[in-house]
Amino acid sequence: MHILSDSDIEIREEFQSFIAEIPELPGCSASGITAHEAIENLKFALTELGINYS
């Protein structure tokens, strides 16, 4: 089983927000006003889905 980590996350800036996504999980993304917020929102979503994240 692969446990996701920060190295699995890609960040991009769009308009006035940031998008964090995991390419290995199509459609798995989250946004935030800052890159940090986008990453935290993505981690929360993964946890809610029961996906292991370290």
N, C-alpha and C positions, 0 to 999 in steps of 0.2 A: 504494500500500500504506500503510495506516495503522499507525504505530508507537505502541504504547500508552505512556502516561505516568502519573504520579501523579494527574493530573486525571481520569483514566478510572476510578479506584478509589473505591469507596464503602465506608465503614466503619460498622459498627453494633455495639452492645454487646448481648450476649445472655447472661443468667445471669452466669457469672463468666469470660467470655471475650469476645473480639472476633472479628468476621467481616469479612473483606475480600473484596469481589467486584467484578466488572466487568460492569455491566448489559448491555453490548453482546455479551457472551459468556455466554449462559444456561448455568447450571450451573458456571461458573468461579468458585470461591470457595475460601478457605482460612481457617483459624482460628488463634488464638494467645492466650496469656494476656494480652498487651498488644496495643495497636493496631499498634505497630511490628513485633512478631513476626508478626502476621497478614499485614501487608503484605509482609514478607520471605518468608514462606511462599508467598504468592501469586506473588511474583516468581519464586521458585524453580520453582514448578509451571509457570508460563508458559514459562520457559526450557527445562524438560524437554519441553514440548510443541512447542518450536521456534517459539514466538511472540515476535516482536521486542518488546523492552521497553527504554525509555530512562529 
